[in-house]
Amino acid sequence: MSMELDNSFTVPTTPEHAWEVLLDVERIAPCMPGATVEEFDGEVVTGRIKVKVGPVSLTYRGTAKFIERDPDARVVVLDASGKETRGAGTASAASSKQTSPVSVM
């Protein structure tokens, strides 16, 4: 089964500053509830994420690898996968992020 999620939001800063923050893994990880960074070597992030849906709570341990970093287009692509810490479940995701200016009217 696959699912596609699409989201955008505006941040009151320049695209250049947003790009800097986006690449600062340890600074941006707390923005994802339940995420913990265990190690980051510049390319691969190892960590955990706790997910709770209703009464069910699961913890996954896994990695996310930077597949692409394009500073000119300000695009980052990550490939992530993980395994439940107490079960046999697995999850994987491909994630693309881009910063761009917003015109103010």
C-alpha positions in Angstrom: 0.0 0.0 0.0 1.3 3.5 -0.7 0.1 6.9 0.3 1.0 10.4 -1.0 1.0 13.4 1.3 1.3 16.9 0.0 1.8 19.9 2.2 3.0 23.5 2.0 3.3 26.3 4.4 4.8 29.8 4.7 7.6 30.7 7.0 8.4 34.4 7.8 12.0 34.3 6.6 14.0 34.3 3.4 14.3 31.2 1.3 18.1 31.2 2.0 17.6 31.1 5.7 14.9 28.5 5.4 17.3 26.4 3.3 20.0 26.6 6.0 17.5 25.5 8.7 16.1 22.7 6.5 19.6 21.1 6.2 20.3 21.4 9.9 19.0 17.9 10.9 19.4 18.2 14.6 17.7 21.6 14.7 14.8 20.6 12.5 14.1 17.1 14.0 12.2 18.5 17.0 9.6 20.0 14.5 8.5 16.4 13.9 6.7 15.2 17.0 8.1 11.9 18.4 11.3 12.1 16.4 14.8 11.6 18.0 18.1 11.8 16.1 20.6 9.3 17.4 23.4 9.9 14.8 24.0 12.0 11.8 27.1 11.6 9.6 26.3 14.4 7.1 24.5 12.0 4.7 22.6 9.5 6.8 20.4 10.2 9.8 19.8 7.3 12.3 17.0 7.7 14.7 13.6 6.8 16.2 10.1 8.0 15.8 7.2 7.3 18.1 3.8 7.2 16.3 0.5 7.1 18.2 -2.8 6.5 16.5 -5.7 6.3 18.9 -4.8 3.8 21.6 -2.0 2.2 19.5 1.6 3.5 20.0 4.5 2.2 17.9 8.2 3.1 17.8 10.2 2.7 14.7 14.0 2.8 14.4 15.6 3.5 11.1 17.6 5.7 8.8 17.0 8.6 6.3 19.5 9.2 3.6 20.0 12.4 1.6 19.5 11.4 -2.0 19.7 14.9 -3.4 20.7 18.4 -2.2 20.4 21.1 -4.8 21.3 24.4 -3.3 20.5 26.3 -6.6 16.9 25.0 -6.8 16.8 24.6 -3.0 15.5 21.1 -3.2 16.2 18.2 -0.8 15.2 14.6 -1.4 15.4 12.0 1.4 14.8 8.2 1.4 13.8 6.8 4.7 13.1 3.3 6.1 12.5 1.9 9.5 11.4 -1.2 11.5 9.2 -1.4 14.6 11.3 -1.8 17.7 9.0 -4.4 19.3 7.3 -5.9 16.3 7.8 -7.0 12.7 6.3 -3.9 11.1 8.3 -1.8 8.6 7.8 1.6 7.0 9.5 3.5 4.2 9.1 6.9 2.7 10.5 9.1 0.0 10.4 12.8 0.9 11.0 15.9 -1.2 11.3 19.4 0.2 11.8 22.8 -1.5 12.1 26.3 -0.3 10.9 29.2 -2.6 10.0 32.8 -2.2 6.4 33.9 -1.7 5.2 37.1 -3.3 3.3 39.3 -0.9 0.4 41.4 -2.2 
